[in-house]
Amino acid sequence: MSVETACADRRVNERLFEPVRVGPLALQNRIAMAPMSRYFCPDGIPHDDVAAYYARRAAGGVGLIISEGTYIGHPTAASYEGVPFFAGPALDGWTRVLAAVHAADGKIFPQLWHSGSFRQSSMPPQRGIPGAGPSENLNAFTGYPEPTRAMTEADIEQVVSAYADAADAARRLGFDGVEIHGAHGYLIDEFFWAATNRRHDRYGGDRRQRTRLAVEVVEAMRARVGSDFPISFRYSQWKQQDYKARLADTPTELAEVLEPLVDAGVSILHCSTRRFWEPGFPDEGDLTLAGWTRKLTGLPVIAVGGAGLDRAGLNEAQATSLEVLEKPLMRGDFDILAVGRALLADPNWPCRVRDGRVHDGVGYTKAHLETLF
Ligand SMILES: Cc1cc2nc3c(=O)[nH]c(=O)nc-3n(C[C@H](O)[C@H](O)[C@H](O)COP(=O)(O)O)c2cc1C
């Protein structure tokens, strides 16, 4: 390792491992586990293997865990088997996950999810109910065969209230906060995107109007959980079905999406990118999307995408040593760095980084998805 690399690693380490306060939340360091669906929850219930999986990452030194996406209690929310619910009998399972993470000195948010038009009617909990989103037949965007429904205002009201119920359950159970999954082309993001939101009522229209569903979700949650409970909102510039689709082409357009969320009461913004160090708007300089999010809103920000992955993990010739972290981290583009696949490969990734052993770890491969270690 060169002297420059060793120095960069040390500077990055000092900053990553300083305790950080995010609103009312005190974290032991700036590393979060990114939300990752694992499909190991039969009947939507997290069992002891799931509790042990998260506790292992807490013991490995991660400051905050954001759980895999977990469905709100609404009949149209689910799109995949094996994904946990955050309602009904699944809450007992989540209580055990929470106890295991807290016993390992960790903090955890559930990531609350409604999959919108990705739902097929063969999915739980009530089979036979088709997918629903802002406009009809968005299955053309998701690539699934079945037609989907446009949500009525009554549907929207029920979904908003299911989000608020889930946030309230998280607070009552003792979770450290919640994250709203507003990214990757699922329900909330389908409302954001003009291509999938063709509504003419108050939930459609210009970019600000298309944030109305998200705003109502945040407001309803805030009214139930009080002013101090952390609510993180995850948004993305890309969609599951289209990596090039963008929510905003300029910082001004991004502000039109983010400002209403801030006014509604979000406490943290989580910008989902595939490479956190890339410029958010290349024509405007090298500030990352996280940096723009912070600059435009002043809120605490979580960055994510590619941290700790080597060439194999990124599947391209771009290695990510800690050096790429240095500039955006030191400039204050983000408060917290979320790490996904590197933490699947090694639950002790944070301890390894802290101990200066970042370069001797196991690289992530798809085989890591096959078991819940
Ligand atoms: C197996 C897997 C499952 C994922 N599931 C979710 C999810 O449930 N919710 C979500 O917002 N993002 C999900 N993501 C995206 C990750 O949170 C993260 O943004 C992405 O993996 C990039 O970070 P990384 O390069 O550190 O892995 C998933 C990613 C992977 C690899």
The ligand as a Gaussian input file, in Angstrom:
#p B3LYP/6-31G(d) Opt

LIG

0 1
 C      -29.545000      -8.088000      -2.487000
 C      -29.959000      -6.641000      -2.464000
 C      -31.223000      -6.295000      -2.016000
 C      -31.609000      -4.945000      -1.975000
 N      -32.823000      -4.610000      -1.429000
 C      -33.129000      -3.310000      -1.217000
 C      -34.284000      -2.953000      -0.468000
 O      -35.039000      -3.790000       0.055000
 N      -34.551000      -1.620000      -0.340000
 C      -33.751000      -0.662000      -0.885000
 O      -34.047000       0.532000      -0.760000
 N      -32.630000      -0.990000      -1.564000
 C      -32.286000      -2.273000      -1.710000
 N      -31.100000      -2.600000      -2.314000
 C      -30.135000      -1.533000      -2.706000
 C      -29.105000      -1.314000      -1.570000
 O      -29.702000      -0.737000      -0.433000
 C      -27.952000      -0.403000      -2.005000
 O      -28.473000       0.855000      -2.334000
 C      -27.165000      -0.969000      -3.189000
 O      -26.817000      -2.329000      -2.954000
 C      -25.879000      -0.164000      -3.424000
 O      -25.063000      -0.218000      -2.286000
 P      -23.749000      -1.180000      -2.234000
 O      -22.976000      -0.864000      -3.491000
 O      -23.046000      -0.771000      -0.979000
 O      -24.224000      -2.604000      -2.227000
 C      -30.714000      -3.939000      -2.403000
 C      -29.451000      -4.307000      -2.889000
 C      -29.064000      -5.628000      -2.900000
 C      -27.668000      -5.986000      -3.370000

